[in-house]
Structure formats: C-alpha cells, structure tokens
Amino acid sequence: MQGAHSVRSTRTEWIKVWDPFVRIFHWSLVGLFAFSYLTGDEWKSAHIVSGYLIAALLALRVVWGLIGTEHARFANFIHSPVTILAFLADTARLRAKRYLGHNPAGGAMVIALLLAITGIVSTGYMMTTDAFWGIKWVGETHEVLVNVTLGLIALHVAGVALASLEHRENLVRAMLNGWKRRR
C-alpha cells in the first residue's frame, strides 16, 4: 500500500501591471512606427498623418508618465546610470533582479525610445514647414534618428527576450494582457 503524498500547491498569484493606456500606447506606437517606416518615401500624405498620430501618442504618454498608474509613471522606472549599469552587469551574469514594472535597463530604453521618436517627429514636422523645407541637415537628422531608433528597437526586443528567459515569464504576453506573476 502506498503512503499518502502531499502535493504542494503551485498556485501562481497574478497582478495587473500594465494598464490599458500603456498597452494601447505601446502597440499603437509599434504599428504607427512600422507604418511610417514603410510609407516614408512612397506615400507622403499617409506618412505625415502617421507622424502626427505618433506625436499625439507621445504627448499623451508624457502626461501619463507624470499622472498615470504606478508602473506607468516615470518616477517608477527612471534610475541612475550607476543602477542601470549594475543591472546590466547582473543581467550579463543572468542574476538580475526581477521587477514587476520596467527594470532599470527597460526604463532607460523607454526614455531613449521616447526621445529618439520625439526627434523623428520634430524633424519630420520641420521638413513640412517653409522655414526648414529642403534644408539638408533636417532630412539627414530625420534619417539618422530613424536608424538609431531601429537599433534601439532591436536592443529592446533582445532585452525583452533575455528578461523573459531569465525570469521565466512571457513579457510580450504581459504587454498584451497587462498581467504578470506577483513573485
């Protein structure tokens, strides 16, 4: 006769981390950036409208970063360069602390992407004005910022993949449904 076995419950407790605005902002920005990239030289009017929509999204995100939910607020995820570098060193050793919201590297990436895309929007707008129409450095800066942003996006995706593996959680799913494991 077999003895009784106790089975330890592995019930996972979930917590809502990403509010609907953050998730809609994120995926809207992904879609609009891709659309803008693909239409840049081919469909100018759509490209310009997309740029204005991105500008509106950025403005809303800045406001939400100041008054939004806990994990959306900049104060929750902006860290010192020393903290970011220490986090990256721990990540390289696969022993980085897990964060419910953005980790220090992720927070830095949010700021870098917001700044780069703001630069793209600003130079894009400048190119439509009489004062900057045909000015070479404006167009060149616009293109450089697009390429820098593509590099940042690649780093962002790699960071999300690495953090997902390191902490055994699907961060893409969390940005879709808003939920993460509490522990």
C-alpha positions in Angstrom: 0.0 0.0 0.0 1.3 3.4 -1.0 1.5 6.1 1.6 -0.3 9.3 1.2 1.6 12.0 -0.8 1.1 15.6 -0.2 1.1 17.8 -3.2 2.4 21.3 -2.8 0.1 23.8 -4.4 1.9 25.8 -7.1 -0.8 28.4 -7.4 0.5 31.4 -9.1 -0.7 34.8 -7.9 -1.1 37.3 -10.7 -1.1 41.1 -10.6 -2.2 43.7 -13.1 0.9 45.7 -14.0 0.3 47.3 -17.4 -2.8 49.5 -17.6 -4.9 49.7 -20.8 -3.4 53.0 -21.8 0.2 51.7 -21.6 -0.6 48.7 -23.6 -2.6 50.6 -26.3 0.1 53.2 -26.4 2.8 50.6 -26.8 1.2 48.6 -29.6 -0.2 51.7 -31.4 3.3 53.1 -31.4 4.7 49.8 -32.8 2.1 49.8 -35.6 2.4 53.5 -36.4 6.2 53.5 -36.4 6.3 50.4 -38.7 3.7 52.1 -41.0 5.7 55.4 -41.0 8.9 53.5 -41.8 7.2 51.6 -44.7 5.5 54.7 -46.2 8.3 57.3 -45.7 9.3 57.7 -49.4 6.3 56.1 -51.0 3.1 57.6 -49.5 4.0 61.0 -48.1 0.5 62.1 -47.1 -0.1 58.9 -45.1 3.4 59.2 -43.6 2.7 62.7 -42.4 -0.7 61.7 -40.8 1.1 58.8 -39.1 3.7 61.2 -37.8 1.0 63.5 -36.3 -0.6 60.4 -34.7 2.7 59.4 -33.2 3.2 63.0 -31.9 -0.2 62.8 -30.2 0.7 59.4 -28.7 4.0 60.8 -27.4 2.3 63.8 -25.8 -0.3 61.5 -24.1 2.4 59.2 -22.9 4.4 62.0 -21.3 1.2 63.1 -19.4 0.5 59.5 -18.4 4.2 59.2 -17.3 3.5 62.0 -14.8 0.0 61.2 -13.5 -0.7 57.6 -14.6 -0.8 54.3 -12.8 2.1 53.2 -10.6 4.1 51.3 -13.2 3.4 53.8 -16.0 4.9 56.7 -14.0 8.4 57.8 -15.0 9.3 58.1 -11.3 8.8 54.3 -11.0 11.3 53.4 -13.6 13.9 56.1 -14.2 17.1 55.1 -12.5 20.6 56.5 -12.1 23.3 55.4 -14.7 25.1 53.5 -11.9 21.9 51.5 -11.2 21.4 50.8 -14.9 25.0 49.7 -15.4 24.8 47.4 -12.3 21.6 45.9 -13.5 23.2 45.3 -17.0 26.2 43.6 -15.3 23.8 41.4 -13.3 21.9 40.6 -16.5 25.1 39.5 -18.2 25.6 37.1 -15.4 21.9 36.0 -15.6 21.3 37.1 -12.0 19.4 40.3 -12.4 16.7 41.2 -10.0 13.1 40.8 -11.4 10.9 43.9 -11.5 7.2 44.0 -11.7 7.3 47.1 -13.9 10.2 48.2 -16.1 13.6 47.1 -14.9 16.4 49.8 -14.9 17.5 48.9 -18.4 13.9 48.8 -19.7 13.2 52.2 -18.1 16.3 53.6 -19.8 15.1 52.1 -23.1 11.7 53.7 -22.7 13.3 57.1 -22.3 15.7 56.6 -25.1 12.9 55.5 -27.5 10.6 58.4 -26.4 13.5 60.9 -27.1 14.5 59.3 -30.4 10.9 59.2 -31.7 10.3 62.7 -30.5 13.3 63.7 -32.5 12.0 61.9 -35.5 8.6 63.6 -35.2 10.2 67.0 -34.7 12.4 66.8 -37.7 9.6 65.3 -39.7 7.4 68.3 -38.9 10.3 70.7 -39.6 10.5 69.3 -43.1 6.9 70.3 -43.8 7.5 74.0 -42.8 8.6 76.8 -45.0 11.5 77.6 -42.7 13.1 74.2 -43.0 11.8 73.0 -46.4 14.7 71.5 -48.3 17.3 72.0 -45.5 19.6 69.1 -45.9 20.6 68.6 -42.2 17.0 68.3 -41.1 16.3 65.4 -43.5 19.6 63.8 -42.7 18.9 64.1 -38.9 15.5 62.6 -39.5 17.0 59.6 -41.3 19.8 59.2 -38.7 17.2 59.2 -35.9 15.1 56.6 -37.7 18.1 54.3 -38.0 19.1 54.9 -34.3 15.5 54.1 -33.4 15.7 50.8 -35.4 18.8 49.9 -33.4 17.1 50.8 -30.1 14.1 48.6 -31.1 16.4 45.7 -31.8 18.0 46.1 -28.4 14.6 46.4 -26.8 13.4 43.2 -28.4 16.6 41.4 -27.4 16.3 42.7 -23.8 12.6 41.6 -23.6 13.6 38.1 -24.9 16.5 37.8 -22.4 14.5 39.0 -19.5 11.7 36.6 -20.5 14.1 33.7 -20.5 16.0 34.8 -17.3 12.8 35.3 -15.3 10.8 32.6 -17.0 7.9 34.9 -17.9 6.4 36.0 -21.2 6.8 39.7 -21.2 5.1 40.1 -24.6 2.0 38.4 -23.2 2.2 40.7 -20.2 2.2 43.7 -22.6 -0.8 42.3 -24.4 -3.0 41.4 -21.3 -1.4 43.5 -18.6 -0.8 40.7 -16.1 2.4 39.4 -14.6 3.3 37.0 -11.8 3.5 38.7 -8.5 6.6 36.8 -7.4 
